Amino acid sequence: MMFRIQTYYLIASLLITGVLPFIFPLWTIAEKPFYFMADIVYVSLFGLSTTLSLLSILSHTKRQQQFVMGRLNIILNLILLGLLVYRTLNASGGTTAVPEKGVGMFLPIFSIVFLVLANKAIKKDEDLVKSVDRLR
């Protein structure tokens, strides 16, 4: 079944990593917003996270594969979050203008929360299927 609760969580994660980075800047330095499109590393990490979410939605019949892709996506978002924090902490040391964190900095955190909820729902479905198979 395509429209289970984990699908909605994965769609939320897809929107957070695929649409919202275009709207919200990662940070602002001297009234100039810095979007993720300015650096190829951020483009590739956000794009890969979006792709993993989409592939996970499309593989709704293969729960184990969906679960593994969710875990990989969580790890990818943790790497992205670490890179953003590292960049923010290093950028404030050498410049005269202090960068202000934007909403875009926190997008990987929201994505991780929805991915964890999706993996929890996938695991619950998998356990339910295993218990039904055990009764046969």
DRENTORKOL-3810 file (N, C-alpha, C; in nm, 4 decimals):
REM DRENTORKOL-3810
@n.u->0.0836; n.v->-0.1168; n.w->0.0000; ca.u->0.0000; ca.v->0.0000; ca.w->0.0000; c.u->0.0888; c.v->0.1240; c.w->0.0000
@n.u->0.0623; n.v->0.2088; n.w->-0.0940; ca.u->0.1470; ca.v->0.3258; ca.w->-0.1135; c.u->0.1287; c.v->0.4304; c.w->-0.0036
@n.u->0.0058; n.v->0.4576; n.w->0.0356; ca.u->-0.0164; ca.v->0.5697; ca.w->0.1257; c.u->-0.0321; c.v->0.5228; c.w->0.2699
@n.u->0.0783; n.v->0.4849; n.w->0.3264; ca.u->0.0876; ca.v->0.4546; ca.w->0.4677; c.u->0.1460; c.v->0.5784; c.w->0.5354
@n.u->0.1534; n.v->0.5772; n.w->0.6664; ca.u->0.2003; ca.v->0.6945; ca.w->0.7396; c.u->0.3467; c.v->0.7254; c.w->0.7072
@n.u->0.4263; n.v->0.6200; n.w->0.6811; ca.u->0.5668; ca.v->0.6454; ca.w->0.6491; c.u->0.5823; c.v->0.7185; c.w->0.5160
@n.u->0.4895; n.v->0.6998; n.w->0.4255; ca.u->0.4948; ca.v->0.7721; ca.w->0.2981; c.u->0.4769; c.v->0.9212; c.w->0.3207
@n.u->0.3872; n.v->0.9567; n.w->0.4100; ca.u->0.3672; ca.v->1.0986; ca.w->0.4395; c.u->0.4906; c.v->1.1586; c.w->0.5067
@n.u->0.5536; n.v->1.0830; n.w->0.5949; ca.u->0.6775; ca.v->1.1305; ca.w->0.6573; c.u->0.7878; c.v->1.1478; c.w->0.5529
@n.u->0.7962; n.v->1.0532; n.w->0.4605; ca.u->0.8989; ca.v->1.0622; ca.w->0.3560; c.u->0.8705; c.v->1.1781; c.w->0.2600
@n.u->0.7432; n.v->1.2048; n.w->0.2321; ca.u->0.7087; ca.v->1.3202; ca.w->0.1483; c.u->0.7472; c.v->1.4495; c.w->0.2195
@n.u->0.7258; n.v->1.4554; n.w->0.3504; ca.u->0.7665; ca.v->1.5743; ca.w->0.4268; c.u->0.9178; c.v->1.5921; c.w->0.4203
@n.u->0.9922; n.v->1.4839; n.w->0.4335; ca.u->1.1377; ca.v->1.4913; ca.w->0.4236; c.u->1.1813; c.v->1.5326; c.w->0.2834
@n.u->1.1115; n.v->1.4828; n.w->0.1822; ca.u->1.1406; ca.v->1.5198; ca.w->0.0436; c.u->1.1194; c.v->1.6690; c.w->0.0225
@n.u->1.0106; n.v->1.7223; n.w->0.0743; ca.u->0.9835; ca.v->1.8656; ca.w->0.0600; c.u->1.0842; c.v->1.9502; c.w->0.1375
@n.u->1.1250; n.v->1.9023; n.w->0.2546; ca.u->1.2200; ca.v->1.9782; ca.w->0.3361; c.u->1.3550; c.v->1.9875; c.w->0.2679
@n.u->1.4017; n.v->1.8787; n.w->0.2080; ca.u->1.5342; ca.v->1.8810; ca.w->0.1455; c.u->1.5312; c.v->1.9196; c.w->-0.0014
@n.u->1.4140; n.v->1.9120; n.w->-0.0660; ca.u->1.4080; ca.v->1.9406; ca.w->-0.2084; c.u->1.3509; c.v->2.0762; c.w->-0.2453
@n.u->1.2644; n.v->2.1317; n.w->-0.1610; ca.u->1.1977; ca.v->2.2567; ca.w->-0.1951; c.u->1.2415; c.v->2.3716; c.w->-0.1038
@n.u->1.2425; n.v->2.3467; n.w->0.0259; ca.u->1.2690; ca.v->2.4539; ca.w->0.1212; c.u->1.4088; c.v->2.5167; c.w->0.1118
@n.u->1.5139; n.v->2.4443; n.w->0.0710; ca.u->1.6440; ca.v->2.5128; ca.w->0.0569; c.u->1.6447; c.v->2.6221; c.w->-0.0502
@n.u->1.5518; n.v->2.6142; n.w->-0.1460; ca.u->1.5418; ca.v->2.7210; ca.w->-0.2455; c.u->1.4783; c.v->2.8461; c.w->-0.1866
@n.u->1.3985; n.v->2.8284; n.w->-0.0823; ca.u->1.3248; ca.v->2.9396; ca.w->-0.0244; c.u->1.4027; c.v->3.0067; c.w->0.0888
@n.u->1.4587; n.v->2.9263; n.w->0.1781; ca.u->1.5267; ca.v->2.9789; ca.w->0.2968; c.u->1.6778; c.v->2.9777; c.w->0.2786
@n.u->1.7467; n.v->3.0878; n.w->0.3121; ca.u->1.8936; ca.v->3.0888; ca.w->0.3028; c.u->1.9556; c.v->3.0104; c.w->0.4184
@n.u->2.0760; n.v->2.9594; n.w->0.3940; ca.u->2.1467; ca.v->2.8872; ca.w->0.4991; c.u->2.1931; c.v->2.9832; c.w->0.6078
@n.u->2.2495; n.v->3.0952; n.w->0.5669; ca.u->2.2900; ca.v->3.1998; ca.w->0.6603; c.u->2.2980; c.v->3.3317; c.w->0.5861
@n.u->2.3157; n.v->3.4399; n.w->0.6615; ca.u->2.3219; ca.v->3.5732; ca.w->0.6047; c.u->2.4473; c.v->3.6424; c.w->0.6564
@n.u->2.5283; n.v->3.6946; n.w->0.5654; ca.u->2.6487; ca.v->3.7690; ca.w->0.6031; c.u->2.6351; c.v->3.9092; c.w->0.5462
@n.u->2.6356; n.v->4.0068; n.w->0.6336; ca.u->2.6265; ca.v->4.1484; ca.w->0.5959; c.u->2.5055; c.v->4.1736; c.w->0.5056
@n.u->2.3902; n.v->4.1277; n.w->0.5501; ca.u->2.2636; ca.v->4.1467; ca.w->0.4781; c.u->2.2589; c.v->4.0781; c.w->0.3417
@n.u->2.3536; n.v->3.9893; n.w->0.3137; ca.u->2.3540; ca.v->3.9155; ca.w->0.1881; c.u->2.3272; c.v->3.7676; c.w->0.2193
@n.u->2.2133; n.v->3.7139; n.w->0.1716; ca.u->2.1817; ca.v->3.5737; ca.w->0.2029; c.u->2.2697; c.v->3.4765; c.w->0.1238
@n.u->2.3057; n.v->3.3672; n.w->0.1900; ca.u->2.3841; ca.v->3.2605; ca.w->0.1273; c.u->2.2931; c.v->3.1402; c.w->0.1116
@n.u->2.2585; n.v->3.1090; n.w->-0.0138; ca.u->2.1737; ca.v->2.9934; ca.w->-0.0428; c.u->2.2616; c.v->2.8722; c.w->-0.0720
@n.u->2.2019; n.v->2.7553; n.w->-0.0656; ca.u->2.2779; ca.v->2.6313; ca.w->-0.0845; c.u->2.3325; c.v->2.6183; c.w->-0.2261
@n.u->2.2747; n.v->2.6910; n.w->-0.3216; ca.u->2.3154; ca.v->2.6785; ca.w->-0.4618; c.u->2.4525; c.v->2.7409; c.w->-0.4882
@n.u->2.5049; n.v->2.8157; n.w->-0.3927; ca.u->2.6341; ca.v->2.8819; ca.w->-0.4111; c.u->2.7517; c.v->2.7861; c.w->-0.3954
@n.u->2.7293; n.v->2.6689; n.w->-0.3387; ca.u->2.8371; ca.v->2.5731; ca.w->-0.3163; c.u->2.7936; c.v->2.4359; c.w->-0.3680
@n.u->2.8777; n.v->2.3746; n.w->-0.4480; ca.u->2.8453; ca.v->2.2464; ca.w->-0.5113; c.u->2.8303; c.v->2.1340; c.w->-0.4085
@n.u->2.9001; n.v->2.1440; n.w->-0.2960; ca.u->2.8898; ca.v->2.0402; ca.w->-0.1936; c.u->2.7488; c.v->2.0377; c.w->-0.1352
@n.u->2.6943; n.v->2.1553; n.w->-0.1052; ca.u->2.5591; ca.v->2.1620; ca.w->-0.0504; c.u->2.4553; c.v->2.1190; c.w->-0.1537
@n.u->2.4775; n.v->2.1563; n.w->-0.2783; ca.u->2.3852; ca.v->2.1153; ca.w->-0.3852; c.u->2.3825; c.v->1.9633; c.w->-0.3957
@n.u->2.4996; n.v->1.9018; n.w->-0.3940; ca.u->2.5047; ca.v->1.7562; ca.w->-0.4091; c.u->2.4457; c.v->1.6843; c.w->-0.2876
@n.u->2.4721; n.v->1.7346; n.w->-0.1668; ca.u->2.4191; ca.v->1.6672; ca.w->-0.0481; c.u->2.2667; c.v->1.6823; c.w->-0.0365
@n.u->2.2160; n.v->1.8030; n.w->-0.0609; ca.u->2.0702; ca.v->1.8205; ca.w->-0.0595; c.u->2.0052; c.v->1.7401; c.w->-0.1722
@n.u->2.0679; n.v->1.7371; n.w->-0.2901; ca.u->2.0139; ca.v->1.6612; ca.w->-0.4026; c.u->2.0129; c.v->1.5117; c.w->-0.3767
@n.u->2.1200; n.v->1.4616; n.w->-0.3159; ca.u->2.1265; ca.v->1.3187; ca.w->-0.2839; c.u->2.0233; c.v->1.2815; c.w->-0.1776
@n.u->2.0040; n.v->1.3687; n.w->-0.0803; ca.u->1.9034; ca.v->1.3428; ca.w->0.0221; c.u->1.7631; c.v->1.3406; c.w->-0.0379
@n.u->1.7369; n.v->1.4336; n.w->-0.1282; ca.u->1.6071; ca.v->1.4372; ca.w->-0.1956; c.u->1.5862; c.v->1.3122; c.w->-0.2798
@n.u->1.6901; n.v->1.2700; n.w->-0.3497; ca.u->1.6815; ca.v->1.1500; ca.w->-0.4330; c.u->1.6563; c.v->1.0254; c.w->-0.3490
@n.u->1.7239; n.v->1.0141; n.w->-0.2357; ca.u->1.7017; ca.v->0.8986; ca.w->-0.1485; c.u->1.5594; c.v->0.8967; c.w->-0.0934
@n.u->1.5066; n.v->1.0131; n.w->-0.0601; ca.u->1.3682; ca.v->1.0188; ca.w->-0.0121; c.u->1.2706; c.v->0.9765; c.w->-0.1219
@n.u->1.2948; n.v->1.0233; n.w->-0.2427; ca.u->1.2071; ca.v->0.9871; ca.w->-0.3548; c.u->1.2154; c.v->0.8376; c.w->-0.3855
@n.u->1.3355; n.v->0.7828; n.w->-0.3871; ca.u->1.3507; ca.v->0.6390; ca.w->-0.4118; c.u->1.2868; c.v->0.5561; c.w->-0.3008
@n.u->1.2948; n.v->0.6056; n.w->-0.1804; ca.u->1.2331; ca.v->0.5352; ca.w->-0.0691; c.u->1.0810; c.v->0.5367; c.w->-0.0806
@n.u->1.0251; n.v->0.6463; n.w->-0.1267; ca.u->0.8803; ca.v->0.6528; ca.w->-0.1480; c.u->0.8388; c.v->0.5561; c.w->-0.2587
@n.u->0.9170; n.v->0.5515; n.w->-0.3649; ca.u->0.8814; ca.v->0.4668; ca.w->-0.4788; c.u->0.9005; c.v->0.3176; c.w->-0.4515
@n.u->0.9829; n.v->0.2830; n.w->-0.3534; ca.u->1.0035; ca.v->0.1410; ca.w->-0.3216; c.u->0.9176; c.v->0.1012; c.w->-0.2014
@n.u->0.7912; n.v->0.1394; n.w->-0.2047; ca.u->0.7014; ca.v->0.1134; ca.w->-0.0926; c.u->0.6700; c.v->-0.0333; c.w->-0.0740
@n.u->0.6903; n.v->-0.1165; n.w->-0.1757; ca.u->0.6620; ca.v->-0.2596; ca.w->-0.1610; c.u->0.7781; c.v->-0.3347; c.w->-0.0961
@n.u->0.8952; n.v->-0.2778; n.w->-0.0977; ca.u->1.0149; ca.v->-0.3414; ca.w->-0.0407; c.u->1.0515; c.v->-0.2682; c.w->0.0879
@n.u->0.9944; n.v->-0.3156; n.w->0.1987; ca.u->1.0103; ca.v->-0.2454; ca.w->0.3257; c.u->1.1537; c.v->-0.2479; c.w->0.3761
@n.u->1.2249; n.v->-0.3556; n.w->0.3596; ca.u->1.3641; ca.v->-0.3620; ca.w->0.4055; c.u->1.4509; c.v->-0.2619; c.w->0.3301
@n.u->1.4320; n.v->-0.2554; n.w->0.1998; ca.u->1.5083; ca.v->-0.1607; ca.w->0.1179; c.u->1.4716; c.v->-0.0167; c.w->0.1562
@n.u->1.3463; n.v->0.0067; n.w->0.1822; ca.u->1.2996; ca.v->0.1384; ca.w->0.2233; c.u->1.3618; c.v->0.1775; c.w->0.3581
@n.u->1.3715; n.v->0.0828; n.w->0.4479; ca.u->1.4308; ca.v->0.1065; ca.w->0.5793; c.u->1.5790; c.v->0.1411; c.w->0.5674
@n.u->1.6505; n.v->0.0682; n.w->0.4844; ca.u->1.7941; ca.v->0.0925; ca.w->0.4649; c.u->1.8177; c.v->0.2291; c.w->0.4004
@n.u->1.7358; n.v->0.2636; n.w->0.3013; ca.u->1.7508; ca.v->0.3950; ca.w->0.2395; c.u->1.7202; c.v->0.5071; c.w->0.3384
@n.u->1.6266; n.v->0.4828; n.w->0.4283; ca.u->1.5972; ca.v->0.5814; ca.w->0.5321; c.u->1.7157; c.v->0.6028; c.w->0.6248
@n.u->1.7807; n.v->0.4939; n.w->0.6619; ca.u->1.9002; ca.v->0.5059; ca.w->0.7474; c.u->2.0138; c.v->0.5774; c.w->0.6754
@n.u->2.0346; n.v->0.5445; n.w->0.5485; ca.u->2.1380; ca.v->0.6140; ca.w->0.4715; c.u->2.1065; c.v->0.7627; c.w->0.4599
@n.u->1.9802; n.v->0.7945; n.w->0.4440; ca.u->1.9389; ca.v->0.9339; ca.w->0.4340; c.u->1.9615; c.v->1.0068; c.w->0.5670
@n.u->1.9383; n.v->0.9401; n.w->0.6777; ca.u->1.9652; ca.v->0.9996; ca.w->0.8085; c.u->2.1138; c.v->1.0296; c.w->0.8238
@n.u->2.1973; n.v->0.9344; n.w->0.7853; ca.u->2.3423; ca.v->0.9544; ca.w->0.7930; c.u->2.3857; c.v->1.0693; c.w->0.7027
@n.u->2.3295; n.v->1.0750; n.w->0.5833; ca.u->2.3616; ca.v->1.1834; ca.w->0.4900; c.u->2.3207; c.v->1.3193; c.w->0.5468
@n.u->2.2043; n.v->1.3270; n.w->0.6085; ca.u->2.1600; ca.v->1.4526; ca.w->0.6680; c.u->2.2440; c.v->1.4898; c.w->0.7897
@n.u->2.2927; n.v->1.3913; n.w->0.8654; ca.u->2.3838; ca.v->1.4211; ca.w->0.9756; c.u->2.5153; c.v->1.4785; c.w->0.9245
@n.u->2.5655; n.v->1.4239; n.w->0.8148; ca.u->2.6867; ca.v->1.4773; ca.w->0.7533; c.u->2.6627; c.v->1.6198; c.w->0.7050
@n.u->2.5497; n.v->1.6423; n.w->0.6422; ca.u->2.5142; ca.v->1.7759; ca.w->0.5946; c.u->2.5028; c.v->1.8739; c.w->0.7111
@n.u->2.4406; n.v->1.8331; n.w->0.8183; ca.u->2.4273; ca.v->1.9184; ca.w->0.9356; c.u->2.5639; c.v->1.9495; c.w->0.9964
@n.u->2.6492; n.v->1.8493; n.w->1.0059; ca.u->2.7839; ca.v->1.8710; ca.w->1.0580; c.u->2.8634; c.v->1.9669; c.w->0.9709
@n.u->2.8497; n.v->1.9538; n.w->0.8400; ca.u->2.9194; ca.v->2.0430; ca.w->0.7482; c.u->2.8688; c.v->2.1864; c.w->0.7609
@n.u->2.7394; n.v->2.2026; n.w->0.7765; ca.u->2.6826; ca.v->2.3366; ca.w->0.7934; c.u->2.7283; c.v->2.4010; c.w->0.9244
@n.u->2.7301; n.v->2.3236; n.w->1.0313; ca.u->2.7753; ca.v->2.3768; ca.w->1.1601; c.u->2.9232; c.v->2.4119; c.w->1.1537
@n.u->3.0034; n.v->2.3255; n.w->1.0936; ca.u->3.1465; ca.v->2.3510; ca.w->1.0788; c.u->3.1706; c.v->2.4786; c.w->0.9989
@n.u->3.0982; n.v->2.4924; n.w->0.8897; ca.u->3.1146; ca.v->2.6111; ca.w->0.8049; c.u->3.0742; c.v->2.7385; c.w->0.8783
@n.u->2.9679; n.v->2.7320; n.w->0.9542; ca.u->2.9220; ca.v->2.8488; ca.w->1.0288; c.u->3.0209; c.v->2.8873; c.w->1.1384
@n.u->3.0739; n.v->2.7895; n.w->1.2084; ca.u->3.1686; ca.v->2.8197; ca.w->1.3154; c.u->3.3002; c.v->2.8740; c.w->1.2608
@n.u->3.3430; n.v->2.8269; n.w->1.1463; ca.u->3.4676; ca.v->2.8769; ca.w->1.0868; c.u->3.4490; c.v->3.0106; c.w->1.0185
@n.u->3.3321; n.v->3.0375; n.w->0.9632; ca.u->3.3086; ca.v->3.1628; ca.w->0.8919; c.u->3.3044; c.v->3.2814; c.w->0.9868
@n.u->3.2641; n.v->3.2593; n.w->1.1102; ca.u->3.2511; ca.v->3.3720; ca.w->1.2014; c.u->3.3846; c.v->3.4170; c.w->1.2575
@n.u->3.4878; n.v->3.3362; n.w->1.2479; ca.u->3.6154; ca.v->3.3716; ca.w->1.3085; c.u->3.6960; c.v->3.4727; c.w->1.2307
@n.u->3.6976; n.v->3.4652; n.w->1.0994; ca.u->3.7876; ca.v->3.5483; ca.w->1.0221; c.u->3.7268; c.v->3.6698; c.w->0.9571
@n.u->3.5968; n.v->3.6813; n.w->0.9536; ca.u->3.5344; ca.v->3.7933; ca.w->0.8852; c.u->3.4936; c.v->3.9007; c.w->0.9853
@n.u->3.4787; n.v->4.0208; n.w->0.9353; ca.u->3.4355; ca.v->4.1300; ca.w->1.0228; c.u->3.2859; c.v->4.1245; c.w->1.0478
@n.u->3.2106; n.v->4.0766; n.w->0.9511; ca.u->3.0657; ca.v->4.0632; ca.w->0.9671; c.u->3.0338; c.v->3.9237; c.w->1.0208
@n.u->2.9578; n.v->3.9192; n.w->1.1255; ca.u->2.9216; ca.v->3.7917; ca.w->1.1866; c.u->2.8027; c.v->3.7331; c.w->1.1108
@n.u->2.8128; n.v->3.6072; n.w->1.0666; ca.u->2.6999; ca.v->3.5482; ca.w->0.9932; c.u->2.5829; c.v->3.5190; c.w->1.0869
@n.u->2.4652; n.v->3.5466; n.w->1.0378; ca.u->2.3442; ca.v->3.5122; ca.w->1.1105; c.u->2.2886; c.v->3.3832; c.w->1.0529
@n.u->2.2583; n.v->3.2908; n.w->1.1401; ca.u->2.2062; ca.v->3.1619; ca.w->1.0942; c.u->2.0665; c.v->3.1812; c.w->1.0365
@n.u->2.0437; n.v->3.1180; n.w->0.9240; ca.u->1.9121; ca.v->3.1222; ca.w->0.8617; c.u->1.8340; c.v->2.9967; c.w->0.8929
@n.u->1.7118; n.v->2.9920; n.w->0.8487; ca.u->1.6269; ca.v->2.8749; ca.w->0.8700; c.u->1.6842; c.v->2.7543; c.w->0.7952
@n.u->1.7520; n.v->2.7798; n.w->0.6843; ca.u->1.8096; ca.v->2.6720; ca.w->0.6049; c.u->1.9103; c.v->2.5874; c.w->0.6797
@n.u->1.9720; n.v->2.6432; n.w->0.7833; ca.u->2.0676; ca.v->2.5662; ca.w->0.8640; c.u->1.9999; c.v->2.4522; c.w->0.9388
@n.u->1.8729; n.v->2.4710; n.w->0.9711; ca.u->1.8022; ca.v->2.3737; ca.w->1.0531; c.u->1.7192; c.v->2.2754; c.w->0.9717
@n.u->1.7209; n.v->2.2869; n.w->0.8413; ca.u->1.6433; ca.v->2.1954; ca.w->0.7568; c.u->1.6873; c.v->2.0497; c.w->0.7716
@n.u->1.8189; n.v->2.0194; n.w->0.7790; ca.u->1.8557; ca.v->1.8787; ca.w->0.7992; c.u->1.8033; c.v->1.8200; c.w->0.9304
@n.u->1.7899; n.v->1.9018; n.w->1.0337; ca.u->1.7368; ca.v->1.8522; ca.w->1.1611; c.u->1.5914; c.v->1.8091; c.w->1.1438
@n.u->1.5120; n.v->1.8938; n.w->1.0777; ca.u->1.3719; ca.v->1.8590; ca.w->1.0543; c.u->1.3595; c.v->1.7358; c.w->0.9651
@n.u->1.4473; n.v->1.7260; n.w->0.8672; ca.u->1.4461; ca.v->1.6098; ca.w->0.7791; c.u->1.4799; c.v->1.4823; c.w->0.8561
@n.u->1.5764; n.v->1.4909; n.w->0.9458; ca.u->1.6146; ca.v->1.3742; ca.w->1.0270; c.u->1.4975; c.v->1.3297; c.w->1.1135
@n.u->1.4255; n.v->1.4243; n.w->1.1715; ca.u->1.3109; ca.v->1.3894; ca.w->1.2561; c.u->1.2059; c.v->1.3129; c.w->1.1751
@n.u->1.1746; n.v->1.3613; n.w->1.0558; ca.u->1.0746; ca.v->1.2921; ca.w->0.9740; c.u->1.1259; c.v->1.1573; c.w->0.9245
@n.u->1.2542; n.v->1.1471; n.w->0.8962; ca.u->1.3099; ca.v->1.0180; ca.w->0.8531; c.u->1.3083; c.v->0.9160; c.w->0.9666
@n.u->1.3357; n.v->0.9595; n.w->1.0877; ca.u->1.3292; ca.v->0.8685; ca.w->1.2022; c.u->1.1858; c.v->0.8209; c.w->1.2237
@n.u->1.0902; n.v->0.9114; n.w->1.2118; ca.u->0.9495; ca.v->0.8714; ca.w->1.2249; c.u->0.9092; c.v->0.7741; c.w->1.1143
@n.u->0.9573; n.v->0.7974; n.w->0.9924; ca.u->0.9276; ca.v->0.7066; ca.w->0.8812; c.u->0.9874; c.v->0.5691; c.w->0.9061
@n.u->1.1129; n.v->0.5649; n.w->0.9523; ca.u->1.1759; ca.v->0.4352; ca.w->0.9786; c.u->1.1059; c.v->0.3618; c.w->1.0922
@n.u->1.0570; n.v->0.4352; n.w->1.1895; ca.u->0.9826; ca.v->0.3722; ca.w->1.2982; c.u->0.8537; c.v->0.3093; c.w->1.2454
@n.u->0.7852; n.v->0.3781; n.w->1.1559; ca.u->0.6618; ca.v->0.3248; ca.w->1.0978; c.u->0.6909; c.v->0.2063; c.w->1.0056
@n.u->0.8002; n.v->0.2126; n.w->0.9309; ca.u->0.8387; ca.v->0.1005; ca.w->0.8437; c.u->0.8689; c.v->-0.0226; c.w->0.9281
@n.u->0.9408; n.v->-0.0032; n.w->1.0374; ca.u->0.9747; ca.v->-0.1142; ca.w->1.1265; c.u->0.8475; c.v->-0.1739; c.w->1.1874
@n.u->0.7522; n.v->-0.0895; n.w->1.2214; ca.u->0.6259; ca.v->-0.1367; ca.w->1.2774; c.u->0.5502; c.v->-0.2211; c.w->1.1744
@n.u->0.5472; n.v->-0.1767; n.w->1.0496; ca.u->0.4824; ca.v->-0.2546; ca.w->0.9435; c.u->0.5532; c.v->-0.3882; c.w->0.9212
@n.u->0.6845; n.v->-0.3849; n.w->0.9223; ca.u->0.7620; ca.v->-0.5078; ca.w->0.9017; c.u->0.7352; c.v->-0.6081; c.w->1.0142
@n.u->0.7299; n.v->-0.5604; n.w->1.1373; ca.u->0.6994; ca.v->-0.6494; ca.w->1.2496; c.u->0.5585; c.v->-0.7061; c.w->1.2395
@n.u->0.4641; n.v->-0.6262; n.w->1.1919; ca.u->0.3269; ca.v->-0.6731; ca.w->1.1750; c.u->0.3189; c.v->-0.7831; c.w->1.0694
@n.u->0.3884; n.v->-0.7651; n.w->0.9591; ca.u->0.3892; ca.v->-0.8661; ca.w->0.8529; c.u->0.4553; c.v->-0.9945; c.w->0.9018
@n.u->0.5629; n.v->-0.9833; n.w->0.9770; ca.u->0.6301; ca.v->-1.1024; ca.w->1.0301; c.u->0.5412; c.v->-1.1771; c.w->1.1297
@n.u->0.4656; n.v->-1.1050; n.w->1.2095; ca.u->0.3785; ca.v->-1.1720; ca.w->1.3067; c.u->0.2629; c.v->-1.2434; c.w->1.2364
@n.u->0.2124; n.v->-1.1854; n.w->1.1283; ca.u->0.1054; ca.v->-1.2505; ca.w->1.0515; c.u->0.1595; c.v->-1.3742; c.w->0.9810
@n.u->0.2810; n.v->-1.3662; n.w->0.9264; ca.u->0.3407; ca.v->-1.4821; ca.w->0.8619; c.u->0.3678; c.v->-1.5936; c.w->0.9606
@n.u->0.3979; n.v->-1.5590; n.w->1.0836; ca.u->0.4255; ca.v->-1.6589; ca.w->1.1853; c.u->0.2984; c.v->-1.7366; c.w->1.2204
@n.u->0.1834; n.v->-1.6733; n.w->1.2105; ca.u->0.0577; ca.v->-1.7403; ca.w->1.2442; c.u->0.0136; c.v->-1.8399; c.w->1.1364
@n.u->0.0623; n.v->-1.8259; n.w->1.0157; ca.u->0.0202; ca.v->-1.9164; ca.w->0.9071; c.u->0.0779; c.v->-2.0515; c.w->0.9198
END
